[in-house]
Amino acid sequence: MKIILHDLNQQEFTAWQLNKDADTIIISDNGTIRHCIGCFGCWIKTPGVCVLKDGYSNMGELLSQCDELIIISQCVYGSYSPFIRNVWDRSIPYLLPYFITKNAETHHKSRYQNTFLLSVHFYGDNITQEERETATALVEANGVNFYSTGNTAYFYDSLHAVQEVLK
């Protein structure tokens, strides 16, 4: 399964008419997502499932079934847009509360045996070199934390450029 996570408005994304098969899930901002409250309920009360019931409570399970995660995000000071950041935070149920040492660093154990390919397409006007470096390091860190099989950050000056690449 492929997941496309984006921060575009629905009409704009629909107008892109991307080639996607029945095995592709689109995750977008429907205006209902709530912020992670750091309650650890997804680890303790309802293992693997976020306790917030807003339509984004199953992010960990979705990631466990995906083999490719494509993110389309505005680059905001070298990071994701608020919606994309929020979805990442709500994906913590993909991981277990237990720690392991990986590459001489402490990380959470994965709840699932699944791995996926991660590609992030950042767009924005005048993305600085420092923002690119920060965003690239962030994507790499997310890839390590979420057990991706590979990760790549791409940068574009416009949404149209992103659309052309993903068609």
Secondary structure as the mmCIF struct_conf table of DSSP 4:
data_model
#
loop_
_struct_conf.conf_type_id
_struct_conf.id
_struct_conf.beg_label_comp_id
_struct_conf.beg_label_asym_id
_struct_conf.beg_label_seq_id
_struct_conf.end_label_comp_id
_struct_conf.end_label_asym_id
_struct_conf.end_label_seq_id
STRN STRN1 LYS A 2 HIS A 6
BEND BEND1 LEU A 8 LEU A 8
HELX_RH_AL_P HELX_RH_AL_P1 GLN A 10 TRP A 16
TURN_TY1_P TURN_TY1_P1 ALA A 22 ASP A 23
STRN STRN2 THR A 24 ILE A 27
BEND BEND2 GLY A 31 GLY A 31
TURN_TY1_P TURN_TY1_P2 GLY A 41 LYS A 45
BEND BEND3 THR A 46 THR A 46
TURN_TY1_P TURN_TY1_P3 PRO A 47 GLY A 48
BEND BEND4 VAL A 49 VAL A 49
BEND BEND5 VAL A 51 VAL A 51
BEND BEND6 ASP A 54 GLY A 55
TURN_TY1_P TURN_TY1_P4 SER A 57 ASN A 58
HELX_RH_AL_P HELX_RH_AL_P2 MET A 59 SER A 64
TURN_TY1_P TURN_TY1_P5 GLN A 65 GLN A 65
BEND BEND7 ASP A 67 ASP A 67
STRN STRN3 GLU A 68 GLN A 74
STRN STRN4 VAL A 76 VAL A 76
TURN_TY1_P TURN_TY1_P6 TYR A 77 GLY A 78
STRN STRN5 SER A 79 SER A 79
HELX_RH_AL_P HELX_RH_AL_P3 PRO A 82 ASP A 89
TURN_TY1_P TURN_TY1_P7 ARG A 90 SER A 91
HELX_RH_3T_P HELX_RH_3T_P1 ILE A 92 TYR A 94
STRN STRN6 LEU A 95 LYS A 102
TURN_TY1_P TURN_TY1_P8 ASN A 103 ALA A 104
STRN STRN7 GLU A 105 SER A 110
BEND BEND8 ARG A 111 GLN A 113
STRN STRN8 PHE A 116 TYR A 123
TURN_TY1_P TURN_TY1_P9 ASP A 125 ASN A 126
HELX_RH_AL_P HELX_RH_AL_P4 GLN A 129 ASN A 145
TURN_TY1_P TURN_TY1_P10 PHE A 146 TYR A 147
STRN STRN9 SER A 148 TYR A 156
BEND BEND9 ASP A 157 SER A 158
HELX_RH_AL_P HELX_RH_AL_P5 LEU A 159 LEU A 166
#
